[in-house]
């Protein structure tokens, strides 16, 4: 998932939460959303972002090769960033 796609999904989820819950307190929801996202299995990698963040350098290299081979990667860095919960 690209950064813009993620941001768009988060924005829509916060808007829906604020509207449905009739509240302006959206920060606790973002924490829950991030926890859910970081623990959700991603089809492109076959693992969660938290699992990907714990890969060894060799594991990251294998994951990158797998994604590039499937044509689903624009990864240029050697380490995937970990999203904070």
C-alpha positions in Angstrom: 0.0 0.0 0.0 1.4 3.4 -0.9 1.7 6.2 1.5 -1.1 8.2 -0.2 -3.4 5.2 -0.2 -2.8 4.6 3.5 -3.3 8.3 4.4 -6.5 8.3 2.4 -7.8 5.2 4.1 -6.9 6.6 7.6 -8.6 9.9 6.8 -11.8 8.2 5.6 -11.9 6.0 8.7 -11.4 8.9 11.1 -14.1 10.9 9.3 -16.5 7.9 9.6 -15.6 7.4 13.2 -16.1 11.1 14.2 -19.5 11.2 12.3 -20.8 7.9 13.7 -19.6 8.3 17.3 -20.6 12.0 17.3 -17.4 13.0 18.9 -14.4 15.1 18.2 -12.0 12.8 20.1 -10.4 11.0 17.2 -6.9 10.4 18.5 -7.8 7.2 20.5 -9.4 5.9 17.3 -6.2 6.5 15.4 -4.2 4.4 17.9 -6.7 1.5 17.5 -6.6 1.9 13.7 -2.8 1.7 13.7 -2.7 -1.3 16.0 -5.2 -3.1 13.7 -3.2 -2.1 10.6 0.1 -3.2 12.0 -1.3 -6.6 13.0 -3.3 -7.2 9.8 -2.0 -9.8 7.3 -1.1 -8.0 4.0 -1.6 -10.0 0.8 1.4 -8.6 -1.0 3.9 -9.6 1.7 2.1 -12.6 3.3 2.8 -11.1 6.7 1.9 -8.3 9.0 3.9 -5.0 9.1 5.1 -5.9 12.6 6.4 -9.2 11.3 8.1 -7.5 8.4 9.7 -5.0 10.8 11.3 -7.8 12.7 12.9 -9.5 9.7 16.6 -9.8 9.6 18.5 -8.0 6.8 18.6 -11.3 4.8 14.8 -11.7 5.4 14.2 -8.2 4.1 16.3 -8.9 1.1 14.2 -12.0 0.3 11.0 -10.1 0.8 12.1 -7.4 -1.5 13.1 -9.9 -4.2 9.7 -11.6 -3.8 7.8 -8.3 -4.2 10.0 -7.2 -7.1 9.5 -10.5 -8.9 5.7 -10.2 -8.6 6.0 -6.6 -9.8 4.4 -5.1 -6.7 7.3 -3.2 -5.3 8.9 0.2 -5.7 11.1 -0.4 -2.7 14.5 1.3 -3.1 15.5 1.2 0.6 17.0 -1.8 2.4 14.9 -1.4 5.5 11.1 -1.1 5.7 10.0 1.6 8.1 8.1 0.4 11.2 4.8 2.2 11.9 4.4 3.3 15.5 1.4 2.0 17.5 
